[in-house]
Amino acid sequence: MTNPPPPGNWSDPTWAAQPSSPAPDPTLVAGQPVPAQAGPVDPYAPDPYAPAPYAPDPYAPVDPYAGAKQPATQPMPGYAPPGYPPQYPGYGYPQPPKTNGLAIAAFVLALIGFTSCITAPIGAILGHVAQKQIRLSGEGGAGMAKAAIIVGWILTGFLVLVIAIYAAAIIYAIATSDNNSSSSY
């Protein structure tokens, strides 16, 4: 199908019978020759990805006593060291501070105070000392020290209350006892 000529004196270059430039060569793309189409694969052709027959096997065991050169442990200049890259600041979670050992000991002694009642005041006092150390050094364990203080002093209060009740019971028993029972002999 052809287009009719444009009306008037205007000429359309695409309508003209002669091309303005020669037809492109189908064997060239951007001025470069087009590679030939791949034909059927020859099953007997050598594998282009196989290592060369004269190359040593990089995974073969190396005898350290045979004088073979060991691979360098230092990276070559311009290359990163092997393994994981270093962690950049600002990524991941920050490292938690070291927990104060005295705070741990105070908490353990305060909890043992539930069964022994003797270690509770020691745990409370150690909790105060641990709090001071934590304030000065910036270590972790402030919550443990505070828990040791609270639990230690509460158990110490119960211990004092129990001792007071026993003392009152002994005094009451002595005061109400009959002194006549010893003189009846």
Buried (B, 14 or more C-beta within 10 A) or exposed (E): EEEEEEEEEEEEEEEEEEEEEEEEEEEEEEEEEEEEEEEEEEEEEEEEEEEEEEEEEEEEEEEEEEEEEEEEEEEEEEEEEEEEEEEEEEEEEEEEEEBBEBBBBBBBBBBBBEEEBEBBBBBBBBBBBBBEBBEEEEBBBBEBBBBBBEBBBBBBEBBEEEEEEEEEEEEEEEEEEEEEEEEEE
